[in-house]
């Protein structure tokens, strides 16, 4: 089966590649924002979470819970950072592979037209 040379064979793959690149950038940017906000504001969030305990007179319980919650939010921020880097790298690699597939498809279409 021969295709005319004027038909773009892989226009959909080029659009998918661009979408994957944009999605990789968005995942990276939003992951950085989320992880930095979790790590920097962990102490403030914990202070707001244990405030009802302090108001009820449970100072001892709030003093025991506060360091654990601060560490939890900090570790959650680190996990979010690693996860966003990983997902962003995978989406970028998928975009690159899709670009290679589109180029290969275009070369195969040119070879079919020549023969």
Biopython code that builds the backbone (N, CA, C, O; Angstrom):
import numpy as np
from Bio.PDB.StructureBuilder import StructureBuilder

atoms = [
    (1, "UNK", "N", (0.854, -1.180, 0.000)),
    (1, "UNK", "CA", (0.000, 0.000, 0.000)),
    (1, "UNK", "C", (0.893, 1.233, 0.000)),
    (1, "UNK", "O", (1.744, 1.380, 0.877)),
    (2, "UNK", "N", (0.714, 2.091, -0.943)),
    (2, "UNK", "CA", (1.523, 3.303, -1.030)),
    (2, "UNK", "C", (0.683, 4.502, -0.633)),
    (2, "UNK", "O", (-0.504, 4.589, -0.948)),
    (3, "UNK", "N", (1.318, 5.409, 0.056)),
    (3, "UNK", "CA", (0.669, 6.626, 0.507)),
    (3, "UNK", "C", (1.225, 7.804, -0.266)),
    (3, "UNK", "O", (2.421, 7.839, -0.555)),
    (4, "UNK", "N", (0.397, 8.759, -0.604)),
    (4, "UNK", "CA", (0.921, 9.962, -1.250)),
    (4, "UNK", "C", (1.855, 10.710, -0.303)),
    (4, "UNK", "O", (1.695, 10.656, 0.916)),
    (5, "UNK", "N", (2.817, 11.397, -0.872)),
    (5, "UNK", "CA", (3.816, 12.088, -0.053)),
    (5, "UNK", "C", (3.231, 13.280, 0.693)),
    (5, "UNK", "O", (3.833, 13.752, 1.657)),
    (6, "UNK", "N", (2.075, 13.776, 0.271)),
    (6, "UNK", "CA", (1.512, 14.972, 0.900)),
    (6, "UNK", "C", (0.746, 14.656, 2.187)),
    (6, "UNK", "O", (0.401, 15.582, 2.921)),
    (7, "UNK", "N", (0.467, 13.389, 2.487)),
    (7, "UNK", "CA", (-0.291, 13.038, 3.683)),
    (7, "UNK", "C", (0.656, 12.987, 4.886)),
    (7, "UNK", "O", (1.608, 12.207, 4.886)),
    (8, "UNK", "N", (0.403, 13.815, 5.917)),
    (8, "UNK", "CA", (1.235, 13.717, 7.117)),
    (8, "UNK", "C", (0.887, 12.437, 7.882)),
    (8, "UNK", "O", (-0.244, 12.260, 8.335)),
    (9, "UNK", "N", (1.856, 11.569, 8.015)),
    (9, "UNK", "CA", (1.601, 10.252, 8.582)),
    (9, "UNK", "C", (1.457, 10.313, 10.091)),
    (9, "UNK", "O", (0.579, 9.659, 10.656)),
    (10, "UNK", "N", (2.291, 11.075, 10.742)),
    (10, "UNK", "CA", (2.350, 10.994, 12.201)),
    (10, "UNK", "C", (2.042, 12.320, 12.884)),
    (10, "UNK", "O", (2.713, 12.683, 13.849)),
    (11, "UNK", "N", (1.051, 13.040, 12.407)),
    (11, "UNK", "CA", (0.699, 14.314, 13.025)),
    (11, "UNK", "C", (0.163, 14.097, 14.445)),
    (11, "UNK", "O", (0.430, 14.891, 15.347)),
    (12, "UNK", "N", (-0.587, 13.021, 14.628)),
    (12, "UNK", "CA", (-1.109, 12.715, 15.957)),
    (12, "UNK", "C", (-0.008, 12.386, 16.946)),
    (12, "UNK", "O", (-0.084, 12.754, 18.118)),
    (13, "UNK", "N", (1.021, 11.689, 16.469)),
    (13, "UNK", "CA", (2.140, 11.363, 17.355)),
    (13, "UNK", "C", (2.939, 12.606, 17.738)),
    (13, "UNK", "O", (3.445, 12.701, 18.856)),
    (14, "UNK", "N", (3.052, 13.559, 16.811)),
    (14, "UNK", "CA", (3.747, 14.811, 17.151)),
    (14, "UNK", "C", (2.966, 15.593, 18.203)),
    (14, "UNK", "O", (3.557, 16.182, 19.108)),
    (15, "UNK", "N", (1.646, 15.599, 18.085)),
    (15, "UNK", "CA", (0.835, 16.281, 19.089)),
    (15, "UNK", "C", (0.935, 15.573, 20.442)),
    (15, "UNK", "O", (1.012, 16.222, 21.485)),
    (16, "UNK", "N", (0.933, 14.244, 20.415)),
    (16, "UNK", "CA", (1.080, 13.485, 21.653)),
    (16, "UNK", "C", (2.429, 13.761, 22.303)),
    (16, "UNK", "O", (2.525, 13.851, 23.527)),
    (17, "UNK", "N", (3.463, 13.894, 21.493)),
    (17, "UNK", "CA", (4.794, 14.199, 22.020)),
    (17, "UNK", "C", (4.803, 15.552, 22.719)),
    (17, "UNK", "O", (5.370, 15.691, 23.803)),
    (18, "UNK", "N", (4.182, 16.536, 22.107)),
    (18, "UNK", "CA", (4.133, 17.871, 22.706)),
    (18, "UNK", "C", (3.325, 17.844, 24.003)),
    (18, "UNK", "O", (3.709, 18.467, 24.992)),
    (19, "UNK", "N", (2.211, 17.124, 23.993)),
    (19, "UNK", "CA", (1.386, 17.015, 25.192)),
    (19, "UNK", "C", (2.168, 16.346, 26.318)),
    (19, "UNK", "O", (2.070, 16.764, 27.471)),
    (20, "UNK", "N", (2.937, 15.317, 25.996)),
    (20, "UNK", "CA", (3.732, 14.632, 27.015)),
    (20, "UNK", "C", (4.826, 15.538, 27.574)),
    (20, "UNK", "O", (5.100, 15.505, 28.774)),
    (21, "UNK", "N", (5.450, 16.343, 26.722)),
    (21, "UNK", "CA", (6.462, 17.286, 27.212)),
    (21, "UNK", "C", (5.838, 18.331, 28.147)),
    (21, "UNK", "O", (6.401, 18.652, 29.193)),
    (22, "UNK", "N", (4.681, 18.852, 27.761)),
    (22, "UNK", "CA", (4.007, 19.852, 28.596)),
    (22, "UNK", "C", (3.576, 19.227, 29.918)),
    (22, "UNK", "O", (3.709, 19.839, 30.977)),
    (23, "UNK", "N", (3.059, 18.006, 29.847)),
    (23, "UNK", "CA", (2.639, 17.317, 31.069)),
    (23, "UNK", "C", (3.824, 17.036, 31.990)),
    (23, "UNK", "O", (3.699, 17.134, 33.211)),
    (24, "UNK", "N", (4.971, 16.688, 31.410)),
    (24, "UNK", "CA", (6.173, 16.466, 32.216)),
    (24, "UNK", "C", (6.591, 17.752, 32.929)),
    (24, "UNK", "O", (6.969, 17.725, 34.100)),
    (25, "UNK", "N", (6.522, 18.869, 32.222)),
    (25, "UNK", "CA", (6.855, 20.142, 32.841)),
    (25, "UNK", "C", (5.887, 20.531, 33.942)),
    (25, "UNK", "O", (6.297, 21.038, 34.986)),
    (26, "UNK", "N", (4.592, 20.293, 33.708)),
    (26, "UNK", "CA", (3.595, 20.604, 34.727)),
    (26, "UNK", "C", (3.761, 19.738, 35.968)),
    (26, "UNK", "O", (3.659, 20.233, 37.091)),
    (27, "UNK", "N", (4.014, 18.457, 35.772)),
    (27, "UNK", "CA", (4.220, 17.562, 36.918)),
    (27, "UNK", "C", (5.434, 18.005, 37.721)),
    (27, "UNK", "O", (5.405, 18.005, 38.951)),
    (28, "UNK", "N", (6.495, 18.379, 37.030)),
    (28, "UNK", "CA", (7.698, 18.827, 37.724)),
    (28, "UNK", "C", (7.449, 20.124, 38.488)),
    (28, "UNK", "O", (7.834, 20.247, 39.650)),
    (29, "UNK", "N", (6.811, 21.086, 37.839)),
    (29, "UNK", "CA", (6.571, 22.377, 38.488)),
    (29, "UNK", "C", (5.626, 22.238, 39.684)),
    (29, "UNK", "O", (5.897, 22.779, 40.756)),
    (30, "UNK", "N", (4.530, 21.521, 39.502)),
    (30, "UNK", "CA", (3.580, 21.364, 40.596)),
    (30, "UNK", "C", (4.152, 20.512, 41.726)),
    (30, "UNK", "O", (3.856, 20.753, 42.897)),
    (31, "UNK", "N", (4.973, 19.514, 41.380)),
    (31, "UNK", "CA", (5.620, 18.715, 42.415)),
    (31, "UNK", "C", (6.607, 19.527, 43.226)),
    (31, "UNK", "O", (6.695, 19.376, 44.445)),
    (32, "UNK", "N", (7.361, 20.401, 42.542)),
    (32, "UNK", "CA", (8.292, 21.269, 43.267)),
    (32, "UNK", "C", (7.547, 22.218, 44.200)),
    (32, "UNK", "O", (7.953, 22.417, 45.345)),
    (33, "UNK", "N", (6.463, 22.797, 43.711)),
    (33, "UNK", "CA", (5.692, 23.720, 44.545)),
    (33, "UNK", "C", (5.110, 22.997, 45.754)),
    (33, "UNK", "O", (5.185, 23.494, 46.878)),
    (34, "UNK", "N", (4.530, 21.821, 45.518)),
    (34, "UNK", "CA", (3.916, 21.075, 46.618)),
    (34, "UNK", "C", (4.955, 20.623, 47.639)),
    (34, "UNK", "O", (4.732, 20.732, 48.845)),
    (35, "UNK", "N", (6.080, 20.121, 47.161)),
    (35, "UNK", "CA", (7.089, 19.620, 48.099)),
    (35, "UNK", "C", (7.736, 20.755, 48.884)),
    (35, "UNK", "O", (7.972, 20.620, 50.085)),
    (36, "UNK", "N", (8.019, 21.853, 48.229)),
    (36, "UNK", "CA", (8.607, 22.980, 48.963)),
    (36, "UNK", "C", (7.631, 23.557, 49.979)),
    (36, "UNK", "O", (8.030, 23.941, 51.079)),
    (37, "UNK", "N", (6.360, 23.619, 49.615)),
    (37, "UNK", "CA", (5.401, 24.149, 50.591)),
    (37, "UNK", "C", (5.207, 23.188, 51.760)),
    (37, "UNK", "O", (5.009, 23.625, 52.894)),
    (38, "UNK", "N", (5.263, 21.880, 51.494)),
    (38, "UNK", "CA", (5.153, 20.925, 52.594)),
    (38, "UNK", "C", (6.363, 20.992, 53.522)),
    (38, "UNK", "O", (6.216, 20.941, 54.743)),
    (39, "UNK", "N", (7.550, 21.105, 52.946)),
    (39, "UNK", "CA", (8.758, 21.098, 53.779)),
    (39, "UNK", "C", (8.944, 22.396, 54.550)),
    (39, "UNK", "O", (9.400, 22.378, 55.693)),
    (40, "UNK", "N", (8.597, 23.517, 53.939)),
    (40, "UNK", "CA", (8.853, 24.788, 54.619)),
    (40, "UNK", "C", (7.782, 25.148, 55.637)),
    (40, "UNK", "O", (8.066, 25.827, 56.623)),
    (41, "UNK", "N", (6.570, 24.703, 55.409)),
    (41, "UNK", "CA", (5.503, 25.084, 56.337)),
    (41, "UNK", "C", (5.068, 23.934, 57.235)),
    (41, "UNK", "O", (3.958, 23.959, 57.768)),
    (42, "UNK", "N", (5.905, 22.942, 57.410)),
    (42, "UNK", "CA", (5.541, 21.796, 58.250)),
    (42, "UNK", "C", (5.309, 22.216, 59.697)),
    (42, "UNK", "O", (4.351, 21.765, 60.325)),
    (43, "UNK", "N", (6.158, 23.056, 60.220)),
    (43, "UNK", "CA", (6.018, 23.474, 61.623)),
    (43, "UNK", "C", (4.755, 24.305, 61.829)),
    (43, "UNK", "O", (4.082, 24.166, 62.851)),
    (44, "UNK", "N", (4.428, 25.167, 60.868)),
    (44, "UNK", "CA", (3.218, 25.982, 61.002)),
    (44, "UNK", "C", (1.956, 25.133, 60.912)),
    (44, "UNK", "O", (0.993, 25.371, 61.640)),
    (45, "UNK", "N", (1.957, 24.143, 60.020)),
    (45, "UNK", "CA", (0.791, 23.273, 59.908)),
    (45, "UNK", "C", (0.587, 22.466, 61.181)),
    (45, "UNK", "O", (-0.541, 22.286, 61.637)),
    (46, "UNK", "N", (1.677, 21.985, 61.746)),
    (46, "UNK", "CA", (1.569, 21.199, 62.979)),
    (46, "UNK", "C", (1.077, 22.070, 64.125)),
    (46, "UNK", "O", (0.273, 21.624, 64.944)),
    (47, "UNK", "N", (1.548, 23.292, 64.188)),
    (47, "UNK", "CA", (1.088, 24.194, 65.250)),
    (47, "UNK", "C", (-0.414, 24.432, 65.139)),
    (47, "UNK", "O", (-1.106, 24.520, 66.153)),
    (48, "UNK", "N", (-0.916, 24.536, 63.923)),
    (48, "UNK", "CA", (-2.351, 24.727, 63.738)),
    (48, "UNK", "C", (-3.141, 23.447, 64.018)),
    (48, "UNK", "O", (-4.287, 23.509, 64.464)),
    (49, "UNK", "N", (-2.536, 22.298, 63.759)),
    (49, "UNK", "CA", (-3.228, 21.045, 64.001)),
    (49, "UNK", "C", (-3.330, 20.694, 65.484)),
    (49, "UNK", "O", (-4.325, 20.113, 65.916)),
    (50, "UNK", "N", (-2.317, 21.040, 66.256)),
    (50, "UNK", "CA", (-2.335, 20.692, 67.684)),
    (50, "UNK", "C", (-2.934, 21.803, 68.542)),
    (50, "UNK", "O", (-3.015, 21.656, 69.761)),
    (51, "UNK", "N", (-3.351, 22.897, 67.939)),
    (51, "UNK", "CA", (-3.951, 23.991, 68.694)),
    (51, "UNK", "C", (-5.200, 23.559, 69.460)),
    (51, "UNK", "O", (-5.347, 23.959, 70.615)),
    (52, "UNK", "N", (-6.109, 22.766, 68.885)),
    (52, "UNK", "CA", (-7.268, 22.329, 69.699)),
    (52, "UNK", "C", (-6.862, 21.510, 70.925)),
    (52, "UNK", "O", (-7.493, 21.610, 71.977)),
    (53, "UNK", "N", (-5.819, 20.708, 70.789)),
    (53, "UNK", "CA", (-5.346, 19.956, 71.962)),
    (53, "UNK", "C", (-4.810, 20.883, 73.033)),
    (53, "UNK", "O", (-5.048, 20.659, 74.219)),
    (54, "UNK", "N", (-4.101, 21.906, 72.641)),
    (54, "UNK", "CA", (-3.571, 22.851, 73.615)),
    (54, "UNK", "C", (-4.679, 23.653, 74.276)),
    (54, "UNK", "O", (-4.598, 23.982, 75.459)),
    (55, "UNK", "N", (-5.720, 23.966, 73.503)),
    (55, "UNK", "CA", (-6.830, 24.724, 74.083)),
    (55, "UNK", "C", (-7.629, 23.895, 75.076)),
    (55, "UNK", "O", (-8.226, 24.439, 76.005)),
    (56, "UNK", "N", (-7.643, 22.575, 74.881)),
    (56, "UNK", "CA", (-8.363, 21.704, 75.816)),
    (56, "UNK", "C", (-7.515, 21.344, 77.029)),
    (56, "UNK", "O", (-7.988, 20.648, 77.928)),
    (57, "UNK", "N", (-6.284, 21.801, 77.066)),
    (57, "UNK", "CA", (-5.436, 21.544, 78.217)),
    (57, "UNK", "C", (-4.576, 20.308, 78.089)),
    (57, "UNK", "O", (-4.011, 19.855, 79.085)),
    (58, "UNK", "N", (-4.458, 19.757, 76.925)),
    (58, "UNK", "CA", (-3.650, 18.554, 76.716)),
    (58, "UNK", "C", (-2.286, 18.958, 76.165)),
    (58, "UNK", "O", (-1.913, 18.573, 75.057)),
    (59, "UNK", "N", (-1.552, 19.733, 76.945)),
    (59, "UNK", "CA", (-0.230, 20.203, 76.518)),
    (59, "UNK", "C", (0.744, 19.045, 76.309)),
    (59, "UNK", "O", (1.553, 19.060, 75.381)),
    (60, "UNK", "N", (0.654, 18.040, 77.184)),
    (60, "UNK", "CA", (1.584, 16.910, 77.097)),
    (60, "UNK", "C", (1.359, 16.145, 75.798)),
    (60, "UNK", "O", (2.317, 15.774, 75.120)),
    (61, "UNK", "N", (0.101, 15.910, 75.450)),
    (61, "UNK", "CA", (-0.210, 15.178, 74.218)),
    (61, "UNK", "C", (0.229, 15.975, 72.996)),
    (61, "UNK", "O", (0.768, 15.413, 72.043)),
    (62, "UNK", "N", (-0.001, 17.279, 73.026)),
    (62, "UNK", "CA", (0.399, 18.087, 71.872)),
    (62, "UNK", "C", (1.920, 18.163, 71.749)),
    (62, "UNK", "O", (2.445, 18.209, 70.637)),
    (63, "UNK", "N", (2.627, 18.177, 72.869)),
    (63, "UNK", "CA", (4.091, 18.185, 72.813)),
    (63, "UNK", "C", (4.649, 16.851, 72.320)),
    (63, "UNK", "O", (5.734, 16.815, 71.740)),
    (64, "UNK", "N", (3.925, 15.759, 72.543)),
    (64, "UNK", "CA", (4.360, 14.456, 72.030)),
    (64, "UNK", "C", (4.056, 14.292, 70.550)),
    (64, "UNK", "O", (4.829, 13.671, 69.822)),
    (65, "UNK", "N", (2.948, 14.839, 70.107)),
    (65, "UNK", "CA", (2.517, 14.656, 68.721)),
    (65, "UNK", "C", (3.224, 15.612, 67.765)),
    (65, "UNK", "O", (3.491, 15.246, 66.621)),
    (66, "UNK", "N", (3.529, 16.815, 68.206)),
    (66, "UNK", "CA", (4.068, 17.853, 67.323)),
    (66, "UNK", "C", (5.350, 17.438, 66.595)),
    (66, "UNK", "O", (5.416, 17.623, 65.379)),
    (67, "UNK", "N", (6.380, 16.884, 67.265)),
    (67, "UNK", "CA", (7.588, 16.512, 66.506)),
    (67, "UNK", "C", (7.340, 15.403, 65.483)),
    (67, "UNK", "O", (7.934, 15.397, 64.405)),
    (68, "UNK", "N", (6.450, 14.459, 65.837)),
    (68, "UNK", "CA", (6.164, 13.378, 64.892)),
    (68, "UNK", "C", (5.445, 13.908, 63.655)),
    (68, "UNK", "O", (5.749, 13.494, 62.537)),
    (69, "UNK", "N", (4.504, 14.813, 63.847)),
    (69, "UNK", "CA", (3.789, 15.378, 62.704)),
    (69, "UNK", "C", (4.698, 16.259, 61.848)),
    (69, "UNK", "O", (4.580, 16.269, 60.623)),
    (70, "UNK", "N", (5.598, 16.994, 62.486)),
    (70, "UNK", "CA", (6.540, 17.818, 61.732)),
    (70, "UNK", "C", (7.437, 16.936, 60.863)),
    (70, "UNK", "O", (7.659, 17.239, 59.691)),
    (71, "UNK", "N", (7.944, 15.866, 61.425)),
    (71, "UNK", "CA", (8.755, 14.929, 60.650)),
    (71, "UNK", "C", (7.957, 14.266, 59.547)),
    (71, "UNK", "O", (8.475, 14.039, 58.454)),
    (72, "UNK", "N", (6.691, 13.950, 59.825)),
    (72, "UNK", "CA", (5.845, 13.333, 58.806)),
    (72, "UNK", "C", (5.639, 14.263, 57.619)),
    (72, "UNK", "O", (5.758, 13.832, 56.472)),
    (73, "UNK", "N", (5.331, 15.532, 57.874)),
    (73, "UNK", "CA", (5.108, 16.479, 56.779)),
    (73, "UNK", "C", (6.395, 16.763, 56.011)),
    (73, "UNK", "O", (6.358, 16.948, 54.795)),
    (74, "UNK", "N", (7.525, 16.800, 56.700)),
    (74, "UNK", "CA", (8.804, 16.985, 56.015)),
    (74, "UNK", "C", (9.120, 15.787, 55.127)),
    (74, "UNK", "O", (9.542, 15.954, 53.983)),
    (75, "UNK", "N", (8.917, 14.578, 55.651)),
    (75, "UNK", "CA", (9.159, 13.380, 54.851)),
    (75, "UNK", "C", (8.171, 13.268, 53.694)),
    (75, "UNK", "O", (8.525, 12.780, 52.621)),
    (76, "UNK", "N", (6.945, 13.714, 53.904)),
    (76, "UNK", "CA", (5.958, 13.721, 52.834)),
    (76, "UNK", "C", (6.376, 14.689, 51.726)),
    (76, "UNK", "O", (6.159, 14.410, 50.546)),
    (77, "UNK", "N", (6.969, 15.812, 52.094)),
    (77, "UNK", "CA", (7.483, 16.756, 51.102)),
    (77, "UNK", "C", (8.630, 16.165, 50.302)),
    (77, "UNK", "O", (8.707, 16.364, 49.089)),
    (78, "UNK", "N", (9.526, 15.439, 50.968)),
    (78, "UNK", "CA", (10.643, 14.794, 50.265)),
    (78, "UNK", "C", (10.117, 13.712, 49.328)),
    (78, "UNK", "O", (10.587, 13.587, 48.197)),
    (79, "UNK", "N", (9.149, 12.934, 49.792)),
    (79, "UNK", "CA", (8.553, 11.900, 48.952)),
    (79, "UNK", "C", (7.869, 12.516, 47.735)),
    (79, "UNK", "O", (7.970, 11.981, 46.631)),
    (80, "UNK", "N", (7.179, 13.628, 47.927)),
    (80, "UNK", "CA", (6.523, 14.315, 46.817)),
    (80, "UNK", "C", (7.548, 14.815, 45.814)),
    (80, "UNK", "O", (7.313, 14.741, 44.608)),
    (81, "UNK", "N", (8.663, 15.315, 46.280)),
    (81, "UNK", "CA", (9.719, 15.791, 45.394)),
    (81, "UNK", "C", (10.301, 14.654, 44.563)),
    (81, "UNK", "O", (10.468, 14.789, 43.351)),
    (82, "UNK", "N", (10.608, 13.542, 45.207)),
    (82, "UNK", "CA", (11.165, 12.394, 44.485)),
    (82, "UNK", "C", (10.155, 11.835, 43.494)),
    (82, "UNK", "O", (10.509, 11.488, 42.367)),
    (83, "UNK", "N", (8.895, 11.748, 43.915)),
    (83, "UNK", "CA", (7.852, 11.223, 43.032)),
    (83, "UNK", "C", (7.629, 12.129, 41.826)),
    (83, "UNK", "O", (7.440, 11.636, 40.715)),
    (84, "UNK", "N", (7.649, 13.422, 42.025)),
    (84, "UNK", "CA", (7.450, 14.335, 40.895)),
    (84, "UNK", "C", (8.632, 14.282, 39.932)),
    (84, "UNK", "O", (8.437, 14.335, 38.718)),
    (85, "UNK", "N", (9.857, 14.179, 40.453)),
    (85, "UNK", "CA", (11.008, 14.028, 39.562)),
    (85, "UNK", "C", (10.908, 12.742, 38.755)),
    (85, "UNK", "O", (11.192, 12.735, 37.557)),
    (86, "UNK", "N", (10.508, 11.663, 39.400)),
    (86, "UNK", "CA", (10.406, 10.376, 38.721)),
    (86, "UNK", "C", (9.329, 10.406, 37.642)),
    (86, "UNK", "O", (9.573, 9.989, 36.510)),
    (87, "UNK", "N", (8.145, 10.895, 37.985)),
    (87, "UNK", "CA", (7.065, 10.952, 37.000)),
    (87, "UNK", "C", (7.398, 11.901, 35.853)),
    (87, "UNK", "O", (7.071, 11.627, 34.698)),
    (88, "UNK", "N", (8.039, 12.998, 36.169)),
    (88, "UNK", "CA", (8.425, 13.942, 35.123)),
    (88, "UNK", "C", (9.455, 13.330, 34.177)),
    (88, "UNK", "O", (9.368, 13.511, 32.962)),
    (89, "UNK", "N", (10.420, 12.614, 34.725)),
    (89, "UNK", "CA", (11.420, 11.959, 33.883)),
    (89, "UNK", "C", (10.788, 10.878, 33.012)),
    (89, "UNK", "O", (11.158, 10.726, 31.848)),
    (90, "UNK", "N", (9.840, 10.128, 33.566)),
    (90, "UNK", "CA", (9.164, 9.103, 32.776)),
    (90, "UNK", "C", (8.317, 9.704, 31.665)),
    (90, "UNK", "O", (8.307, 9.191, 30.546)),
    (91, "UNK", "N", (7.610, 10.780, 31.961)),
    (91, "UNK", "CA", (6.817, 11.432, 30.919)),
    (91, "UNK", "C", (7.698, 12.044, 29.838)),
    (91, "UNK", "O", (7.352, 11.999, 28.658)),
    (92, "UNK", "N", (8.829, 12.613, 30.230)),
    (92, "UNK", "CA", (9.761, 13.159, 29.245)),
    (92, "UNK", "C", (10.323, 12.054, 28.360)),
    (92, "UNK", "O", (10.409, 12.213, 27.142)),
    (93, "UNK", "N", (10.703, 10.936, 28.967)),
    (93, "UNK", "CA", (11.230, 9.816, 28.177)),
    (93, "UNK", "C", (10.162, 9.266, 27.241)),
    (93, "UNK", "O", (10.465, 8.886, 26.110)),
    (94, "UNK", "N", (8.930, 9.221, 27.697)),
    (94, "UNK", "CA", (7.846, 8.758, 26.841)),
    (94, "UNK", "C", (7.629, 9.717, 25.673)),
    (94, "UNK", "O", (7.332, 9.282, 24.561)),
    (95, "UNK", "N", (7.774, 11.004, 25.915)),
    (95, "UNK", "CA", (7.687, 11.982, 24.837)),
    (95, "UNK", "C", (8.800, 11.810, 23.824)),
    (95, "UNK", "O", (8.571, 11.904, 22.618)),
    (96, "UNK", "N", (10.005, 11.557, 24.311)),
    (96, "UNK", "CA", (11.128, 11.319, 23.391)),
    (96, "UNK", "C", (10.894, 10.076, 22.549)),
    (96, "UNK", "O", (11.126, 10.088, 21.341)),
    (97, "UNK", "N", (10.431, 8.994, 23.189)),
    (97, "UNK", "CA", (10.170, 7.760, 22.462)),
    (97, "UNK", "C", (9.058, 7.943, 21.436)),
    (97, "UNK", "O", (9.122, 7.381, 20.342)),
    (98, "UNK", "N", (8.050, 8.719, 21.780)),
    (98, "UNK", "CA", (6.980, 8.996, 20.828)),
    (98, "UNK", "C", (7.514, 9.795, 19.639)),
    (98, "UNK", "O", (7.092, 9.569, 18.505)),
    (99, "UNK", "N", (8.425, 10.712, 19.883)),
    (99, "UNK", "CA", (9.058, 11.451, 18.782)),
    (99, "UNK", "C", (9.862, 10.543, 17.872)),
    (99, "UNK", "O", (9.838, 10.700, 16.652)),
    (100, "UNK", "N", (10.576, 9.593, 18.461)),
    (100, "UNK", "CA", (11.332, 8.638, 17.648)),
    (100, "UNK", "C", (10.401, 7.756, 16.819)),
    (100, "UNK", "O", (10.699, 7.442, 15.667)),
    (101, "UNK", "N", (9.280, 7.362, 17.405)),
    (101, "UNK", "CA", (8.308, 6.545, 16.675)),
    (101, "UNK", "C", (7.721, 7.338, 15.515)),
    (101, "UNK", "O", (7.532, 6.796, 14.426)),
    (102, "UNK", "N", (7.431, 8.617, 15.739)),
    (102, "UNK", "CA", (6.881, 9.451, 14.669)),
    (102, "UNK", "C", (7.890, 9.612, 13.531)),
    (102, "UNK", "O", (7.518, 9.566, 12.358)),
    (103, "UNK", "N", (9.165, 9.801, 13.876)),
    (103, "UNK", "CA", (10.191, 9.933, 12.839)),
    (103, "UNK", "C", (10.361, 8.624, 12.066)),
    (103, "UNK", "O", (10.524, 8.633, 10.845)),
    (104, "UNK", "N", (10.321, 7.526, 12.771)),
    (104, "UNK", "CA", (10.427, 6.225, 12.107)),
    (104, "UNK", "C", (9.239, 5.974, 11.190)),
    (104, "UNK", "O", (9.395, 5.443, 10.091)),
    (105, "UNK", "N", (8.066, 6.352, 11.641)),
    (105, "UNK", "CA", (6.869, 6.188, 10.810)),
    (105, "UNK", "C", (6.961, 7.045, 9.549)),
    (105, "UNK", "O", (6.558, 6.604, 8.473)),
    (106, "UNK", "N", (7.486, 8.259, 9.672)),
    (106, "UNK", "CA", (7.644, 9.118, 8.501)),
    (106, "UNK", "C", (8.676, 8.534, 7.539)),
    (106, "UNK", "O", (8.476, 8.585, 6.326)),
    (107, "UNK", "N", (9.756, 7.989, 8.045)),
    (107, "UNK", "CA", (10.753, 7.373, 7.153)),
    (107, "UNK", "C", (10.201, 6.158, 6.453)),
    (107, "UNK", "O", (10.481, 5.947, 5.274)),
    (108, "UNK", "N", (9.418, 5.350, 7.153)),
    (108, "UNK", "CA", (8.807, 4.174, 6.521)),
    (108, "UNK", "C", (7.835, 4.602, 5.440)),
    (108, "UNK", "O", (7.771, 3.972, 4.384)),
    (109, "UNK", "N", (7.074, 5.664, 5.684)),
    (109, "UNK", "CA", (6.140, 6.162, 4.670)),
    (109, "UNK", "C", (6.893, 6.655, 3.439)),
    (109, "UNK", "O", (6.441, 6.436, 2.315)),
    (110, "UNK", "N", (8.045, 7.324, 3.632)),
    (110, "UNK", "CA", (8.848, 7.777, 2.490)),
    (110, "UNK", "C", (9.396, 6.590, 1.718)),
    (110, "UNK", "O", (9.433, 6.621, 0.487)),
    (111, "UNK", "N", (9.819, 5.550, 2.411)),
    (111, "UNK", "CA", (10.324, 4.359, 1.712)),
    (111, "UNK", "C", (9.224, 3.654, 0.928)),
    (111, "UNK", "O", (9.473, 3.124, -0.155)),
    (112, "UNK", "N", (8.013, 3.646, 1.468)),
    (112, "UNK", "CA", (6.906, 3.025, 0.753)),
    (112, "UNK", "C", (6.545, 3.811, -0.484)),
    (112, "UNK", "O", (6.158, 3.224, -1.495)),
    (113, "UNK", "N", (6.663, 5.138, -0.430)),
    (113, "UNK", "CA", (6.357, 5.965, -1.591)),
    (113, "UNK", "C", (7.407, 5.763, -2.673)),
    (113, "UNK", "O", (7.072, 5.755, -3.858)),
    (114, "UNK", "N", (8.664, 5.599, -2.294)),
    (114, "UNK", "CA", (9.748, 5.412, -3.269)),
    (114, "UNK", "C", (9.640, 4.078, -3.980)),
    (114, "UNK", "O", (10.006, 3.972, -5.150)),
    (115, "UNK", "N", (9.145, 3.061, -3.298)),
    (115, "UNK", "CA", (9.138, 1.733, -3.923)),
    (115, "UNK", "C", (7.900, 1.449, -4.718)),
    (115, "UNK", "O", (7.771, 0.368, -5.293)),
]
sb = StructureBuilder()
sb.init_structure("model")
sb.init_model(0)
sb.init_chain("A")
sb.init_seg("    ")
for serial, (resi, resn, name, xyz) in enumerate(atoms, 1):
    if name == "N":
        sb.init_residue(resn, " ", resi, " ")
    sb.init_atom(name, np.array(xyz, "f"), 0.0, 1.0, " ", f" {name:<3s}", serial, name[0])
structure = sb.get_structure()
